[in-house]
Amino acid sequence: MLKLLLTFFLLIQTTDVGITSPQTGETLRGQIQILGSIDYPTFASAELSFAFASDLADNWFSIQTFSQPITNPVLAVWDTTSITDGDYKLRLRITLQDGTLMDSIVTDLKIRNDELPTATPTETPLPKFDRDTPTPRIIEPTQIVLSYPSATPLPVNPASITTDSIYKVFAQSALVVLVLFILFSLLIRLRKN
């Protein structure tokens, strides 16, 4: 058993297996090449997957599986636009022929597809002129005339109420109430007689 463990540790030290890019703390956007190595002497299979950084349930989502060891440094291309922005972790899990699992985990990856990258200012080199080059043509600036849309008056609202119409309705209502009051007064007087 001790000999087996010693052989295992020697293989780990002599074999460079795992994810080399991206690195912990990187900000990623778009299509990302995942670089690394899964070339191991007793390789059985491997899986490249990602998970939310805050996921305590250890739910991993597969990016790619491998049935053969790969010597090419590009393991996969990860389309980060298909997931929401946030903090993630990346895992390369290699299964050996004896069932042993080897994990290479990159933590604190920031996916930021909705944010624009900050541009770094660069100097534009001035054009070089020699005697054989024709003189550049100077273009005169043109005058730009801005036109704004004019305000269109709104049509008359048929349901609008004016002050005169309010007074008219008030006077008519008062007249109706007065007539009804007189009518009821007469009816009560006639009943008493």
Secondary structure as GFF3:
##gff-version 3
##sequence-region A 1 193
A	DSSP	alpha_helix	2	14	.	.	.	ID=ss1
A	DSSP	beta_strand	18	21	.	.	.	ID=ss2
A	DSSP	beta_strand	27	28	.	.	.	ID=ss3
A	DSSP	beta_strand	31	37	.	.	.	ID=ss4
A	DSSP	beta_strand	43	52	.	.	.	ID=ss5
A	DSSP	beta_strand	61	66	.	.	.	ID=ss6
A	DSSP	beta_strand	74	79	.	.	.	ID=ss7
A	DSSP	three_ten_helix	80	82	.	.	.	ID=ss8
A	DSSP	beta_strand	86	96	.	.	.	ID=ss9
A	DSSP	beta_strand	101	111	.	.	.	ID=ss10
A	DSSP	alpha_helix	163	192	.	.	.	ID=ss11
###
